[in-house]
Each structure stands twice: as C-alpha cells, then as structure tokens.
Amino acid sequence: MTTATEVVQNRRLGFGIGCALVNNLLVGMGTGIYLPLFPLRLDMMGESPSSIGLHAISSSIGVLLVAPYMSTWLSRIGAPFIIAIGCAAAVIAGSMMLLADDYWLWFALRLIMGCGLATHWVGSDAWLNQAATEKIRGRILSFYVVSYIGGVSAGSALLNQLDLAGNAPFIAMVVCFSVALLPLILAWRSGPVFLPSSREASLRMFRIAPVLMTVGVLIGLADGAAFALIPLFAVLAGMTEYHAVWVMTSFLLGGSLMQFPIGWLSDVMDRRHVLVLLSVLAVGIAPILPFVMNGGPLTWILSGLFGAAVIGMYAVSLGIIGRRFTGGDMAAANAVFVLCFEFGALTGAPVGGGAMDIIGAPGLPIVMGVASALVLAAALFRGQRWISKE
C-alpha cells in the first residue's frame, strides 16, 4: 500500500520529470537552430565539407571534457542545478558568436557550447532514467527523446524562416537557451537523489558492459555524422539550401513521431531485439537515400524513417542502462555511455565529411549505414552478456 509520504515523493518526482521535459524541449529548439546553422553558414563562407566536419569536432570535445565528472557533480549539487549551469554556458557562448564570422572563433565557442550542452545532456539522461520506474521506463525515455527531437525539429523549421546570413539565427538560439532556465527554477527541489559514485565506478563500466559501450560509439558515429552533415548532404545531392533544412527537419520529425511506439516496444520486448529492428531499418534505407533527394514523397518518408531508426537506437540503449544500473552507478553508466557516444560523434562528422569529399553525397549515408550494420552485429552478438552480473 502506498503511504502518504510515497505519494508526495512520487508527485514531486513527476513534477520534476515534467519540468525536465519542458526544459529539454526548449534546449532542443536552440539546438535545432545551432546544428544546421554552422554547416550552412560555413558552406556560404567557402569552407570544404571536410573542414566543416572538422569544425563540428569542437562540440564533441566539449562533451568528452565534461562527461567523466558528471556522476560526481550530480551527486553533489543535483540535476536541476547542474543542467542550469549547462544552459547558462550555452547562452554565453551563443551570445559571443555574434562578435564575428570567423572559423576559429566559432570553433572555440562551439567547444564552450559543447561543454554546456553536454552538461544538460548527461544530466537530463540521468535525471529521467533515475526517476522512471522499470515498468514505464521505455515510454518515459521516449517522451524525453520526443521532447528534445520535437524541439530540434521546431528549431530547424524556425531557422528556415530566418536570414541565414544575418544575426537573427544566433539571437533566436540564445533566447531558446535562456528561456530553458525557467522550468529548472521551478523544479529546483524536484530532481531525484543521486548517490555518490567514484571515478573508478565510471571506469568499471567498460568492464561491466563492453558491448553496450561499443554500441554507444557506433550510434554516436551515425548520429554525429547525421546531425552535423545532413543539410550539406542534401545540398550536395542537388537540393536547395531551403529544402536541405527541411530534410533535416524531416529526419528529426520522423525520429520524434516514432519514439513513443519504439518506447512501448522496448517496455514489452527485449530491448536488444528492438535494437536489432531499428538497425535493420537504418541499414536498409541508407543506400537508397541519395537517390531520392528530389523533394518528392520518398524524400520525406525515407528521411523520416531513417531518423526514427538512428535516433531510436539511442533511447533504447538508455533503457538497457536503466534496467541494469541504479543510484550512483546509473549516473556513472549514463555518463560513460554518453562519453562513448561522443567519441563516435567526434569521428562521425569528419569521416562523413571526408567520405562526401571523395565520393560526393552518397558518402554520408554510406558511413551511417556501415555504423548501423555494426550496431546490428553487436545487437546479435551472443558470445557474452551485454552487461555482466558482477
């Protein structure tokens, strides 16, 4: 029987989850402007696809710098406060991007932006995974992904209405990150409690869950290439810059709309089997995508399904972490998984850009398809447990 104290606690955690989702939506809107803005703006400045892919590395470096310390910070100051610090860093970096159109200035500021967004990312992952019960974990995480990707889709659509060559995209991005602080203030005391976790606990995750962490690298490679380069891929495939942004929006919208069915499946099926289904879908679509970039129905249908598969693999993997780990170990596992994901993303953008330098537009979906095929191989791997029972 549920006691009055448990009812109050559940309501507090539920309110916190709601605030975290609203914050995630607003940060997603800012990120939806941020992600396609730089490939398109740098392309206008005459930069090559490989140099544009290299530029995206700075954000990933920020994640690699922050993620190892997140489990400690979460246990000491809590998720709402640490996420607020990340949003504030994004506001500062975004505001300073207005100073000049300079490749290396933006590279440095994207490093700061990467640190801020990584703090938000790992903190939100851990907050919602910790607050959710196993019975509905997949659906809570699907709402988490939907709120973020829905926000990113809205941000990308907003960017399409702004002057790409002017200051308006930067101002809109900063406003989104600033407003995202408000729900965190409301949820200041509504986050879950994280038990202390040592640096050794984070390192131990590589031994406990080697296959899962490898999957994190591969998903990161596919996602990093997609988020950094899909607008450029569409332009190289023959579409206008206007329609290229809509390809990115379609990719994100597909990822958003399909998350709840994917989350429901992951609550009623073995999550590893759901990962198999998603990776098969991604592998099947990747070789077709360059040949349907003509603005017809297949452009939007296949780019949306591709987004559902690639983005869905991340949420399903988070659910696997939430089922196995609790307390401080869950925060450590989330942080290490994000670290692995970003290591993959760090290579995904330059590898995808380099592939397009060599063979043109098909290079990006080929890179993403190969990464998805390796996820499929890992998901089918039965030689050892994905997560040991030590």
Secondary structure, 3 states (H helix, E strand, C coil): CCCHHHHHHHHHHHHHHHHHHHHHHHHHHHHHHHHHHHHHHHHHCCCCHHHHHHHCHHHHHHHHHHHHHHHHHHHHHCHHHHHHHHHHHHHHHHHHHHHCCCHHHHHHHHHHHHHHHHHHHHHHHHHHHHHCCHHHHHHHHHHHHHHHHHHHHHHHHHHCCCCCCCCHHHHHHHHHHHHCHHHHHHCCCCCCCCCCCCHHHHHHHHHHCHHHHHHHHHHHHHHHHHHHHHHHHHHHCCCCHHHHHHHHHHHHHHHHHCHHHHHHHHHHCCHHHHHHHHHHHHHHHCCCHHHHCCCCHHHHHHHHHHHHHHHHHHHHHHHHHHHHCCHHHHHHHHHHHHHHHHHHHHHHHHHHHHHHHHHCCCHHHHHHHHHHHHHHHHHCCCCCCCCCCC
